[in-house]
Amino acid sequence: MKARVTITLKPGVLDPQGKAIEGALTSLGFSGVNQARQGKVIDLDLAATDESAAREEVGRMCEALLANTVVERYDIAILS
Amino acid sequence: MKARVTITLKPGVLDPQGKAIEGALTSLGFSGVNQARQGKVIDLDLAATDESAAREEVGRMCEALLANTVVERYDIAILS
């Protein structure tokens, strides 16, 4: 079973990487960028065959390792 | 208008970050992880109001800066 975890910074948390992207895009001549924020996407290939079991396991992975839940939030999509 | 760019490594490209995640998850006791691959997600807040113009501009941003098209592929989703 495949799952995709999308991890993004919580609103209000400063995103220096995003600021760097904004600056670089502007200097490259892209004037229409109001804001850029960068996050992570982790694609997991799981042995689980049951969707709810897979979602629950991935949730525990996020809490234990993949996301810093103080400043990040995560979204789990079970793909197949 | 908001857009989300998801940048992932092309198949076959070695992903040391993904390997590190696999190892860490296994050492934390998650045995059901066959593979993990990490990518980036960039959320853009654009001044553009037309969807096709926004998609075309973001495509140019990806080619110019956001993605290393030698080893990465990108997917553009126009959210609103």
Backbone of each chain as nested JSON, in Angstrom:
{
  "chains": [
    {"id": "A", "residues": [
      {"number": 1, "name": "MET", "atoms": {"N": [0.857, -1.185, 0.0], "CA": [0.0, 0.0, 0.0], "C": [0.9, 1.244, 0.0]}},
      {"number": 2, "name": "LYS", "atoms": {"N": [0.499, 2.263, -0.762], "CA": [1.314, 3.492, -0.837], "C": [0.602, 4.618, -0.102]}},
      {"number": 3, "name": "ALA", "atoms": {"N": [1.403, 5.449, 0.586], "CA": [0.855, 6.595, 1.3], "C": [1.739, 7.802, 1.028]}},
      {"number": 4, "name": "ARG", "atoms": {"N": [1.102, 8.968, 1.005], "CA": [1.87, 10.204, 0.878], "C": [1.594, 11.079, 2.092]}},
      {"number": 5, "name": "VAL", "atoms": {"N": [2.675, 11.484, 2.754], "CA": [2.574, 12.384, 3.905], "C": [3.065, 13.757, 3.457]}},
      {"number": 6, "name": "THR", "atoms": {"N": [2.212, 14.759, 3.61], "CA": [2.605, 16.126, 3.277], "C": [2.755, 16.896, 4.578]}},
      {"number": 7, "name": "ILE", "atoms": {"N": [3.946, 17.411, 4.814], "CA": [4.255, 18.087, 6.076], "C": [4.538, 19.552, 5.772]}},
      {"number": 8, "name": "THR", "atoms": {"N": [3.759, 20.436, 6.381], "CA": [3.931, 21.866, 6.149], "C": [4.022, 22.6, 7.485]}},
      {"number": 9, "name": "LEU", "atoms": {"N": [4.629, 23.774, 7.444], "CA": [4.73, 24.565, 8.666], "C": [3.346, 25.097, 9.051]}},
      {"number": 10, "name": "LYS", "atoms": {"N": [3.097, 25.185, 10.333], "CA": [1.836, 25.759, 10.797], "C": [1.795, 27.246, 10.434]}},
      {"number": 11, "name": "PRO", "atoms": {"N": [0.592, 27.788, 10.189], "CA": [0.486, 29.222, 9.878], "C": [1.138, 30.05, 10.987]}},
      {"number": 12, "name": "GLY", "atoms": {"N": [1.822, 31.115, 10.568], "CA": [2.442, 31.991, 11.577], "C": [3.862, 31.617, 11.908]}},
      {"number": 13, "name": "VAL", "atoms": {"N": [4.263, 30.405, 11.56], "CA": [5.648, 30.009, 11.829], "C": [6.534, 30.574, 10.721]}},
      {"number": 14, "name": "LEU", "atoms": {"N": [7.602, 31.253, 11.096], "CA": [8.506, 31.854, 10.114], "C": [9.11, 30.775, 9.229]}},
      {"number": 15, "name": "ASP", "atoms": {"N": [9.145, 31.044, 7.918], "CA": [9.661, 30.059, 6.964], "C": [10.825, 30.668, 6.182]}},
      {"number": 16, "name": "PRO", "atoms": {"N": [12.04, 30.586, 6.717], "CA": [13.182, 31.201, 6.024], "C": [13.409, 30.649, 4.621]}},
      {"number": 17, "name": "GLN", "atoms": {"N": [13.128, 29.331, 4.461], "CA": [13.287, 28.731, 3.126], "C": [12.304, 29.362, 2.157]}},
      {"number": 18, "name": "GLY", "atoms": {"N": [11.098, 29.568, 2.613], "CA": [10.086, 30.203, 1.774], "C": [10.475, 31.628, 1.402]}},
      {"number": 19, "name": "LYS", "atoms": {"N": [11.025, 32.344, 2.377], "CA": [11.471, 33.718, 2.12], "C": [12.594, 33.729, 1.072]}},
      {"number": 20, "name": "ALA", "atoms": {"N": [13.477, 32.747, 1.18], "CA": [14.587, 32.662, 0.211], "C": [14.042, 32.409, -1.195]}},
      {"number": 21, "name": "ILE", "atoms": {"N": [13.023, 31.554, -1.284], "CA": [12.417, 31.265, -2.592], "C": [11.758, 32.52, -3.146]}},
      {"number": 22, "name": "GLU", "atoms": {"N": [11.039, 33.242, -2.276], "CA": [10.397, 34.489, -2.735], "C": [11.443, 35.436, -3.314]}},
      {"number": 23, "name": "GLY", "atoms": {"N": [12.531, 35.62, -2.575], "CA": [13.579, 36.542, -3.019], "C": [14.211, 36.11, -4.33]}},
      {"number": 24, "name": "ALA", "atoms": {"N": [14.47, 34.814, -4.44], "CA": [15.11, 34.313, -5.665], "C": [14.178, 34.456, -6.865]}},
      {"number": 25, "name": "LEU", "atoms": {"N": [12.905, 34.146, -6.656], "CA": [11.949, 34.277, -7.763], "C": [11.842, 35.739, -8.202]}},
      {"number": 26, "name": "THR", "atoms": {"N": [11.805, 36.626, -7.225], "CA": [11.717, 38.051, -7.575], "C": [12.956, 38.491, -8.351]}},
      {"number": 27, "name": "SER", "atoms": {"N": [14.111, 38.051, -7.899], "CA": [15.344, 38.473, -8.596], "C": [15.448, 37.846, -9.988]}},
      {"number": 28, "name": "LEU", "atoms": {"N": [14.708, 36.737, -10.2], "CA": [14.693, 36.126, -11.541], "C": [13.638, 36.773, -12.434]}},
      {"number": 29, "name": "GLY", "atoms": {"N": [12.914, 37.759, -11.876], "CA": [11.961, 38.506, -12.702], "C": [10.518, 38.061, -12.562]}},
      {"number": 30, "name": "PHE", "atoms": {"N": [10.246, 37.138, -11.629], "CA": [8.859, 36.725, -11.394], "C": [8.249, 37.691, -10.374]}},
      {"number": 31, "name": "SER", "atoms": {"N": [7.46, 38.649, -10.856], "CA": [6.988, 39.71, -9.949], "C": [5.696, 39.328, -9.24]}},
      {"number": 32, "name": "GLY", "atoms": {"N": [4.986, 38.294, -9.712], "CA": [3.648, 38.026, -9.17], "C": [3.604, 37.059, -8.013]}},
      {"number": 33, "name": "VAL", "atoms": {"N": [4.676, 36.996, -7.195], "CA": [4.711, 36.033, -6.083], "C": [4.485, 36.777, -4.767]}},
      {"number": 34, "name": "ASN", "atoms": {"N": [3.318, 36.614, -4.165], "CA": [3.038, 37.279, -2.89], "C": [3.735, 36.553, -1.744]}},
      {"number": 35, "name": "GLN", "atoms": {"N": [3.695, 35.207, -1.782], "CA": [4.292, 34.435, -0.691], "C": [4.655, 33.033, -1.194]}},
      {"number": 36, "name": "ALA", "atoms": {"N": [5.729, 32.482, -0.613], "CA": [6.105, 31.091, -0.897], "C": [6.407, 30.418, 0.44]}},
      {"number": 37, "name": "ARG", "atoms": {"N": [5.894, 29.208, 0.609], "CA": [6.195, 28.444, 1.82], "C": [6.571, 27.025, 1.402]}},
      {"number": 38, "name": "GLN", "atoms": {"N": [7.655, 26.509, 1.99], "CA": [8.128, 25.185, 1.582], "C": [7.846, 24.164, 2.674]}},
      {"number": 39, "name": "GLY", "atoms": {"N": [7.48, 22.944, 2.224], "CA": [7.261, 21.845, 3.16], "C": [7.897, 20.587, 2.6]}},
      {"number": 40, "name": "LYS", "atoms": {"N": [7.57, 19.456, 3.215], "CA": [8.13, 18.164, 2.791], "C": [6.999, 17.239, 2.344]}},
      {"number": 41, "name": "VAL", "atoms": {"N": [7.344, 16.35, 1.428], "CA": [6.401, 15.287, 1.056], "C": [7.178, 13.976, 1.142]}},
      {"number": 42, "name": "ILE", "atoms": {"N": [6.583, 13.012, 1.83], "CA": [7.254, 11.715, 2.008], "C": [6.339, 10.626, 1.457]}},
      {"number": 43, "name": "ASP", "atoms": {"N": [6.835, 9.932, 0.465], "CA": [6.079, 8.822, -0.127], "C": [6.53, 7.517, 0.523]}},
      {"number": 44, "name": "LEU", "atoms": {"N": [5.574, 6.804, 1.082], "CA": [5.874, 5.566, 1.794], "C": [5.264, 4.378, 1.056]}},
      {"number": 45, "name": "ASP", "atoms": {"N": [6.058, 3.316, 0.924], "CA": [5.564, 2.052, 0.379], "C": [5.448, 1.114, 1.579]}},
      {"number": 46, "name": "LEU", "atoms": {"N": [4.205, 0.775, 1.94], "CA": [3.944, 0.056, 3.188], "C": [3.564, -1.395, 2.92]}},
      {"number": 47, "name": "ALA", "atoms": {"N": [3.895, -2.259, 3.889], "CA": [3.505, -3.666, 3.795], "C": [2.026, -3.831, 4.132]}},
      {"number": 48, "name": "ALA", "atoms": {"N": [1.453, -2.893, 4.87], "CA": [0.044, -3.009, 5.297], "C": [-0.857, -3.153, 4.078]}},
      {"number": 49, "name": "THR", "atoms": {"N": [-1.931, -3.916, 4.26], "CA": [-2.884, -4.094, 3.148], "C": [-4.245, -3.475, 3.484]}},
      {"number": 50, "name": "ASP", "atoms": {"N": [-4.435, -3.135, 4.764], "CA": [-5.702, -2.535, 5.168], "C": [-5.528, -1.031, 5.304]}},
      {"number": 51, "name": "GLU", "atoms": {"N": [-6.448, -0.254, 4.666], "CA": [-6.266, 1.205, 4.614], "C": [-6.274, 1.844, 5.994]}},
      {"number": 52, "name": "SER", "atoms": {"N": [-7.217, 1.452, 6.833], "CA": [-7.294, 2.119, 8.152], "C": [-6.077, 1.77, 9.001]}},
      {"number": 53, "name": "ALA", "atoms": {"N": [-5.602, 0.539, 8.879], "CA": [-4.392, 0.153, 9.635], "C": [-3.198, 0.947, 9.126]}},
      {"number": 54, "name": "ALA", "atoms": {"N": [-3.133, 1.11, 7.817], "CA": [-2.024, 1.873, 7.221], "C": [-2.085, 3.326, 7.679]}},
      {"number": 55, "name": "ARG", "atoms": {"N": [-3.284, 3.926, 7.648], "CA": [-3.427, 5.334, 8.063], "C": [-3.023, 5.501, 9.535]}},
      {"number": 56, "name": "GLU", "atoms": {"N": [-3.407, 4.554, 10.354], "CA": [-3.107, 4.638, 11.792], "C": [-1.602, 4.507, 12.013]}},
      {"number": 57, "name": "GLU", "atoms": {"N": [-0.967, 3.572, 11.275], "CA": [0.478, 3.361, 11.428], "C": [1.25, 4.6, 10.961]}},
      {"number": 58, "name": "VAL", "atoms": {"N": [0.839, 5.166, 9.828], "CA": [1.524, 6.348, 9.305], "C": [1.359, 7.525, 10.269]}},
      {"number": 59, "name": "GLY", "atoms": {"N": [0.168, 7.598, 10.888], "CA": [-0.036, 8.641, 11.89], "C": [0.95, 8.515, 13.039]}},
      {"number": 60, "name": "ARG", "atoms": {"N": [1.194, 7.296, 13.466], "CA": [2.159, 7.079, 14.548], "C": [3.574, 7.407, 14.072]}},
      {"number": 61, "name": "MET", "atoms": {"N": [3.88, 7.113, 12.793], "CA": [5.195, 7.465, 12.238], "C": [5.382, 8.978, 12.244]}},
      {"number": 62, "name": "CYS", "atoms": {"N": [4.334, 9.703, 11.901], "CA": [4.424, 11.168, 11.865], "C": [4.686, 11.714, 13.261]}},
      {"number": 63, "name": "GLU", "atoms": {"N": [3.939, 11.205, 14.222], "CA": [4.078, 11.69, 15.593], "C": [5.454, 11.339, 16.165]}},
      {"number": 64, "name": "ALA", "atoms": {"N": [5.979, 10.171, 15.754], "CA": [7.247, 9.693, 16.341], "C": [8.469, 10.28, 15.641]}},
      {"number": 65, "name": "LEU", "atoms": {"N": [8.346, 10.538, 14.33], "CA": [9.58, 10.891, 13.597], "C": [9.399, 11.939, 12.503]}},
      {"number": 66, "name": "LEU", "atoms": {"N": [8.4, 11.713, 11.652], "CA": [8.38, 12.441, 10.384], "C": [8.063, 13.928, 10.544]}},
      {"number": 67, "name": "ALA", "atoms": {"N": [7.225, 14.281, 11.506], "CA": [6.836, 15.691, 11.649], "C": [7.23, 16.218, 13.033]}},
      {"number": 68, "name": "ASN", "atoms": {"N": [7.663, 17.47, 13.057], "CA": [7.879, 18.141, 14.344], "C": [6.563, 18.831, 14.687]}},
      {"number": 69, "name": "THR", "atoms": {"N": [5.746, 18.165, 15.452], "CA": [4.359, 18.61, 15.633], "C": [4.247, 19.911, 16.422]}},
      {"number": 70, "name": "VAL", "atoms": {"N": [5.367, 20.419, 16.938], "CA": [5.32, 21.737, 17.595], "C": [5.097, 22.822, 16.538]}},
      {"number": 71, "name": "VAL", "atoms": {"N": [5.779, 22.711, 15.412], "CA": [5.704, 23.769, 14.388], "C": [5.186, 23.263, 13.045]}},
      {"number": 72, "name": "GLU", "atoms": {"N": [4.989, 21.962, 12.928], "CA": [4.532, 21.417, 11.651], "C": [3.202, 20.687, 11.8]}},
      {"number": 73, "name": "ARG", "atoms": {"N": [2.442, 20.669, 10.722], "CA": [1.247, 19.835, 10.668], "C": [1.426, 18.869, 9.507]}},
      {"number": 74, "name": "TYR", "atoms": {"N": [0.712, 17.73, 9.574], "CA": [0.894, 16.733, 8.524], "C": [-0.464, 16.267, 7.993]}},
      {"number": 75, "name": "ASP", "atoms": {"N": [-0.427, 15.873, 6.714], "CA": [-1.636, 15.359, 6.077], "C": [-1.281, 14.013, 5.464]}},
      {"number": 76, "name": "ILE", "atoms": {"N": [-2.112, 13.019, 5.718], "CA": [-1.831, 11.657, 5.248], "C": [-2.811, 11.308, 4.134]}},
      {"number": 77, "name": "ALA", "atoms": {"N": [-2.275, 10.914, 2.993], "CA": [-3.137, 10.445, 1.892], "C": [-2.735, 9.001, 1.586]}},
      {"number": 78, "name": "ILE", "atoms": {"N": [-3.706, 8.098, 1.69], "CA": [-3.456, 6.692, 1.334], "C": [-3.762, 6.562, -0.158]}},
      {"number": 79, "name": "LEU", "atoms": {"N": [-2.759, 6.21, -0.952], "CA": [-2.907, 6.291, -2.402], "C": [-3.425, 5.0, -3.029]}},
      {"number": 80, "name": "SER", "atoms": {"N": [-3.039, 3.853, -2.496], "CA": [-3.555, 2.628, -3.127], "C": [-3.474, 1.46, -2.159]}}
    ]},
    {"id": "B", "residues": [
      {"number": 1, "name": "MET", "atoms": {"N": [-4.365, 33.975, -6.249], "CA": [-4.483, 32.565, -6.62], "C": [-3.393, 31.759, -5.922]}},
      {"number": 2, "name": "LYS", "atoms": {"N": [-3.775, 30.581, -5.433], "CA": [-2.802, 29.726, -4.728], "C": [-2.448, 28.508, -5.587]}},
      {"number": 3, "name": "ALA", "atoms": {"N": [-1.168, 28.126, -5.532], "CA": [-0.704, 26.959, -6.268], "C": [0.179, 26.128, -5.361]}},
      {"number": 4, "name": "ARG", "atoms": {"N": [0.133, 24.821, -5.58], "CA": [1.041, 23.92, -4.846], "C": [1.9, 23.157, -5.85]}},
      {"number": 5, "name": "VAL", "atoms": {"N": [3.223, 23.264, -5.666], "CA": [4.177, 22.544, -6.511], "C": [4.743, 21.387, -5.682]}},
      {"number": 6, "name": "THR", "atoms": {"N": [4.596, 20.178, -6.176], "CA": [5.158, 19.005, -5.511], "C": [6.333, 18.507, -6.346]}},
      {"number": 7, "name": "ILE", "atoms": {"N": [7.506, 18.498, -5.723], "CA": [8.743, 18.145, -6.428], "C": [9.28, 16.85, -5.843]}},
      {"number": 8, "name": "THR", "atoms": {"N": [9.412, 15.844, -6.67], "CA": [9.909, 14.545, -6.205], "C": [11.054, 14.07, -7.1]}},
      {"number": 9, "name": "LEU", "atoms": {"N": [11.877, 13.199, -6.544], "CA": [12.974, 12.666, -7.336], "C": [12.425, 11.735, -8.415]}},
      {"number": 10, "name": "LYS", "atoms": {"N": [13.068, 11.713, -9.563], "CA": [12.667, 10.795, -10.617], "C": [12.948, 9.36, -10.17]}},
      {"number": 11, "name": "PRO", "atoms": {"N": [12.136, 8.402, -10.638], "CA": [12.386, 7.0, -10.28], "C": [13.82, 6.599, -10.641]}},
      {"number": 12, "name": "GLY", "atoms": {"N": [14.433, 5.812, -9.76], "CA": [15.789, 5.345, -10.048], "C": [16.865, 6.25, -9.481]}},
      {"number": 13, "name": "VAL", "atoms": {"N": [16.501, 7.463, -9.119], "CA": [17.502, 8.368, -8.541], "C": [17.654, 8.021, -7.061]}},
      {"number": 14, "name": "LEU", "atoms": {"N": [18.883, 7.83, -6.613], "CA": [19.138, 7.468, -5.21], "C": [18.633, 8.574, -4.295]}},
      {"number": 15, "name": "ASP", "atoms": {"N": [17.946, 8.165, -3.217], "CA": [17.376, 9.137, -2.279], "C": [17.943, 8.876, -0.879]}},
      {"number": 16, "name": "PRO", "atoms": {"N": [19.107, 9.472, -0.562], "CA": [19.707, 9.214, 0.755], "C": [18.803, 9.629, 1.916]}},
      {"number": 17, "name": "GLN", "atoms": {"N": [18.026, 10.724, 1.703], "CA": [17.114, 11.176, 2.764], "C": [16.048, 10.102, 3.007]}},
      {"number": 18, "name": "GLY", "atoms": {"N": [15.554, 9.548, 1.939], "CA": [14.552, 8.491, 2.061], "C": [15.114, 7.262, 2.764]}},
      {"number": 19, "name": "LYS", "atoms": {"N": [16.341, 6.924, 2.438], "CA": [16.996, 5.769, 3.085], "C": [17.144, 6.035, 4.593]}},
      {"number": 20, "name": "ALA", "atoms": {"N": [17.491, 7.284, 4.914], "CA": [17.644, 7.632, 6.339], "C": [16.314, 7.486, 7.062]}},
      {"number": 21, "name": "ILE", "atoms": {"N": [15.239, 7.899, 6.409], "CA": [13.908, 7.787, 7.019], "C": [13.55, 6.307, 7.209]}},
      {"number": 22, "name": "GLU", "atoms": {"N": [13.826, 5.499, 6.193], "CA": [13.549, 4.054, 6.316], "C": [14.271, 3.473, 7.523]}},
      {"number": 23, "name": "GLY", "atoms": {"N": [15.565, 3.794, 7.637], "CA": [16.365, 3.265, 8.74], "C": [15.848, 3.715, 10.093]}},
      {"number": 24, "name": "ALA", "atoms": {"N": [15.494, 5.005, 10.173], "CA": [15.014, 5.534, 11.451], "C": [13.684, 4.91, 11.832]}},
      {"number": 25, "name": "LEU", "atoms": {"N": [12.796, 4.772, 10.863], "CA": [11.487, 4.17, 11.159], "C": [11.667, 2.717, 11.619]}},
      {"number": 26, "name": "THR", "atoms": {"N": [12.551, 2.004, 10.948], "CA": [12.788, 0.607, 11.335], "C": [13.35, 0.55, 12.751]}},
      {"number": 27, "name": "SER", "atoms": {"N": [14.283, 1.427, 13.06], "CA": [14.879, 1.4, 14.411], "C": [13.878, 1.824, 15.476]}},
      {"number": 28, "name": "LEU", "atoms": {"N": [12.82, 2.562, 15.046], "CA": [11.777, 2.945, 16.012], "C": [10.715, 1.852, 16.147]}},
      {"number": 29, "name": "GLY", "atoms": {"N": [10.902, 0.767, 15.392], "CA": [9.996, -0.373, 15.551], "C": [8.902, -0.452, 14.506]}},
      {"number": 30, "name": "PHE", "atoms": {"N": [8.959, 0.421, 13.489], "CA": [7.956, 0.33, 12.403], "C": [8.504, -0.643, 11.359]}},
      {"number": 31, "name": "SER", "atoms": {"N": [7.99, -1.87, 11.379], "CA": [8.594, -2.905, 10.527], "C": [7.969, -2.931, 9.132]}},
      {"number": 32, "name": "GLY", "atoms": {"N": [6.824, -2.287, 8.935], "CA": [6.113, -2.446, 7.66], "C": [6.444, -1.42, 6.6]}},
      {"number": 33, "name": "VAL", "atoms": {"N": [7.685, -0.88, 6.605], "CA": [8.041, 0.162, 5.636], "C": [8.957, -0.439, 4.573]}},
      {"number": 34, "name": "ASN", "atoms": {"N": [8.435, -0.618, 3.359], "CA": [9.255, -1.172, 2.284], "C": [10.183, -0.108, 1.726]}},
      {"number": 35, "name": "GLN", "atoms": {"N": [9.647, 1.109, 1.535], "CA": [10.466, 2.172, 0.965], "C": [9.918, 3.532, 1.403]}},
      {"number": 36, "name": "ALA", "atoms": {"N": [10.836, 4.5, 1.533], "CA": [10.429, 5.881, 1.808], "C": [11.21, 6.795, 0.874]}},
      {"number": 37, "name": "ARG", "atoms": {"N": [10.528, 7.756, 0.266], "CA": [11.21, 8.73, -0.591], "C": [10.705, 10.114, -0.218]}},
      {"number": 38, "name": "GLN", "atoms": {"N": [11.646, 11.063, -0.083], "CA": [11.256, 12.406, 0.34], "C": [11.354, 13.379, -0.812]}},
      {"number": 39, "name": "GLY", "atoms": {"N": [10.403, 14.326, -0.841], "CA": [10.425, 15.392, -1.84], "C": [10.084, 16.705, -1.17]}},
      {"number": 40, "name": "LYS", "atoms": {"N": [9.811, 17.718, -2.008], "CA": [9.479, 19.05, -1.488], "C": [8.078, 19.441, -1.953]}},
      {"number": 41, "name": "VAL", "atoms": {"N": [7.447, 20.266, -1.141], "CA": [6.179, 20.857, -1.57], "C": [6.305, 22.356, -1.332]}},
      {"number": 42, "name": "ILE", "atoms": {"N": [5.96, 23.128, -2.346], "CA": [6.078, 24.584, -2.24], "C": [4.706, 25.194, -2.506]}},
      {"number": 43, "name": "ASP", "atoms": {"N": [4.197, 25.894, -1.531], "CA": [2.908, 26.574, -1.671], "C": [3.16, 28.02, -2.077]}},
      {"number": 44, "name": "LEU", "atoms": {"N": [2.558, 28.416, -3.187], "CA": [2.767, 29.762, -3.71], "C": [1.46, 30.543, -3.67]}},
      {"number": 45, "name": "ASP", "atoms": {"N": [1.571, 31.797, -3.221], "CA": [0.431, 32.72, -3.258], "C": [0.747, 33.708, -4.388]}},
      {"number": 46, "name": "LEU", "atoms": {"N": [-0.033, 33.628, -5.475], "CA": [0.293, 34.359, -6.697], "C": [-0.66, 35.53, -6.907]}},
      {"number": 47, "name": "ALA", "atoms": {"N": [-0.14, 36.553, -7.564], "CA": [-0.989, 37.705, -7.91], "C": [-1.88, 37.372, -9.107]}},
      {"number": 48, "name": "ALA", "atoms": {"N": [-1.49, 36.405, -9.911], "CA": [-2.26, 36.066, -11.114], "C": [-3.698, 35.716, -10.728]}},
      {"number": 49, "name": "THR", "atoms": {"N": [-4.644, 36.073, -11.63], "CA": [-6.054, 35.74, -11.367], "C": [-6.581, 34.716, -12.37]}},
      {"number": 50, "name": "ASP", "atoms": {"N": [-5.813, 34.516, -13.45], "CA": [-6.25, 33.557, -14.467], "C": [-5.496, 32.239, -14.264]}},
      {"number": 51, "name": "GLU", "atoms": {"N": [-6.253, 31.114, -14.236], "CA": [-5.641, 29.818, -13.894], "C": [-4.572, 29.399, -14.902]}},
      {"number": 52, "name": "SER", "atoms": {"N": [-4.869, 29.555, -16.176], "CA": [-3.881, 29.071, -17.156], "C": [-2.62, 29.934, -17.134]}},
      {"number": 53, "name": "ALA", "atoms": {"N": [-2.796, 31.234, -16.899], "CA": [-1.609, 32.109, -16.804], "C": [-0.797, 31.736, -15.568]}},
      {"number": 54, "name": "ALA", "atoms": {"N": [-1.495, 31.433, -14.493], "CA": [-0.804, 31.055, -13.25], "C": [-0.038, 29.75, -13.459]}},
      {"number": 55, "name": "ARG", "atoms": {"N": [-0.681, 28.772, -14.086], "CA": [-0.037, 27.475, -14.325], "C": [1.209, 27.639, -15.206]}},
      {"number": 56, "name": "GLU", "atoms": {"N": [1.104, 28.475, -16.202], "CA": [2.223, 28.687, -17.131], "C": [3.381, 29.381, -16.408]}},
      {"number": 57, "name": "GLU", "atoms": {"N": [3.021, 30.38, -15.551], "CA": [4.071, 31.104, -14.815], "C": [4.774, 30.175, -13.824]}},
      {"number": 58, "name": "VAL", "atoms": {"N": [3.99, 29.369, -13.117], "CA": [4.584, 28.441, -12.138], "C": [5.471, 27.421, -12.848]}},
      {"number": 59, "name": "GLY", "atoms": {"N": [5.051, 27.01, -14.034], "CA": [5.89, 26.097, -14.827], "C": [7.244, 26.714, -15.128]}},
      {"number": 60, "name": "ARG", "atoms": {"N": [7.231, 27.977, -15.465], "CA": [8.502, 28.673, -15.75], "C": [9.337, 28.797, -14.467]}},
      {"number": 61, "name": "MET", "atoms": {"N": [8.656, 29.026, -13.326], "CA": [9.366, 29.1, -12.046], "C": [10.047, 27.764, -11.735]}},
      {"number": 62, "name": "CYS", "atoms": {"N": [9.353, 26.679, -12.024], "CA": [9.907, 25.345, -11.755], "C": [11.143, 25.115, -12.615]}},
      {"number": 63, "name": "GLU", "atoms": {"N": [11.029, 25.442, -13.877], "CA": [12.139, 25.229, -14.795], "C": [13.335, 26.12, -14.453]}},
      {"number": 64, "name": "ALA", "atoms": {"N": [13.032, 27.327, -13.95], "CA": [14.115, 28.294, -13.691], "C": [14.764, 28.101, -12.331]}},
      {"number": 65, "name": "LEU", "atoms": {"N": [13.963, 27.659, -11.339], "CA": [14.51, 27.67, -9.974], "C": [14.091, 26.494, -9.096]}},
      {"number": 66, "name": "LEU", "atoms": {"N": [12.781, 26.24, -9.079], "CA": [12.256, 25.392, -8.008], "C": [12.656, 23.926, -8.131]}},
      {"number": 67, "name": "ALA", "atoms": {"N": [12.796, 23.446, -9.356], "CA": [13.113, 22.019, -9.524], "C": [14.412, 21.84, -10.29]}},
      {"number": 68, "name": "ASN", "atoms": {"N": [15.18, 20.844, -9.889], "CA": [16.362, 20.454, -10.663], "C": [15.885, 19.385, -11.646]}},
      {"number": 69, "name": "THR", "atoms": {"N": [15.547, 19.814, -12.834], "CA": [14.84, 18.93, -13.762], "C": [15.717, 17.784, -14.277]}},
      {"number": 70, "name": "VAL", "atoms": {"N": [16.998, 17.783, -13.931], "CA": [17.838, 16.637, -14.304], "C": [17.422, 15.417, -13.474]}},
      {"number": 71, "name": "VAL", "atoms": {"N": [17.172, 15.616, -12.181], "CA": [16.872, 14.477, -11.307], "C": [15.504, 14.592, -10.631]}},
      {"number": 72, "name": "GLU", "atoms": {"N": [14.824, 15.706, -10.834], "CA": [13.524, 15.882, -10.192], "C": [12.424, 16.097, -11.215]}},
      {"number": 73, "name": "ARG", "atoms": {"N": [11.216, 15.728, -10.837], "CA": [10.04, 16.06, -11.641], "C": [9.106, 16.868, -10.746]}},
      {"number": 74, "name": "TYR", "atoms": {"N": [8.234, 17.665, -11.382], "CA": [7.365, 18.513, -10.576], "C": [5.923, 18.395, -11.045]}},
      {"number": 75, "name": "ASP", "atoms": {"N": [5.038, 18.627, -10.105], "CA": [3.605, 18.573, -10.396], "C": [2.996, 19.86, -9.864]}},
      {"number": 76, "name": "ILE", "atoms": {"N": [2.206, 20.516, -10.706], "CA": [1.627, 21.812, -10.341], "C": [0.128, 21.642, -10.118]}},
      {"number": 77, "name": "ALA", "atoms": {"N": [-0.335, 22.054, -8.946], "CA": [-1.783, 22.046, -8.673], "C": [-2.194, 23.477, -8.375]}},
      {"number": 78, "name": "ILE", "atoms": {"N": [-3.142, 23.98, -9.161], "CA": [-3.685, 25.325, -8.919], "C": [-4.862, 25.136, -7.957]}},
      {"number": 79, "name": "LEU", "atoms": {"N": [-4.762, 25.719, -6.767], "CA": [-5.737, 25.4, -5.726], "C": [-6.936, 26.329, -5.736]}},
      {"number": 80, "name": "SER", "atoms": {"N": [-6.752, 27.609, -6.004], "CA": [-7.93, 28.489, -6.022], "C": [-7.644, 29.722, -6.842]}}
    ]}
  ]
}
